[in-house]
Amino acid sequence: MGIIFQSLGRTVTVGVVLLAIVMGVTGGMDPINGLRWAHTISGVLWIGLLYYFNFVQIPSMPKIPDEHKPAIGKVIAPTALFWFRWAALATVVTGLGVAAGAGYLVEALTLKTQMIGIGMWLALVMAFNVWFIIWPNQKKALGIVVVEAADKAKAARLAMLTSRFNTMLSIPMLYCMIAQS
């Protein structure tokens, strides 16, 4: 058993095998439920990382000794931000796919299907923030893009404030997503 859990790849592979077994026992998965499953997985990753940044990493940074901070800024944060931004995109794409496949995309985006529509618009704003405000500013803050120290500090603050804005939006967004059903 230990060999499975010593590798993330093996762990995920066994999870997929278990999913296949569940699908075989229960009669499979239709395409909409497959998209819904992908939407849920990517959404959990996206919002989980958003909460990690806001509830763990940002509050912990002042407590970390200066000599250890490069491990966060050069290794952990860039990797977490990679998964964060791509999970945001995957969540949006699969969510739009679910809505289109189930036949309520236009109704949701025009807010005729109100709860899911509000949730979708909140998620779209949040995804925009990830790709066009948080990520460009984090690249400056982490030194991926070289800028002056004052611009680096300004970029870090804007990324943090936008991340907090997304955390705020995530609360009603998640409610709207589950309240629809």
GISULHU-V407416 format. One record per helix or strand of 2 or more residues. SS is the DSSP state (A for helix, B for strand). FROM is the first residue (numbers start at 1). TO is the last residue. If there is no record, write none. Layout:
# GISULHU-V407416
SS/FROM/TO, SS/FROM/TO
This chain:
# GISULHU-V407416
A/2/5, A/8/26, A/31/61, A/66/102, A/105/109, A/114/141, A/149/179
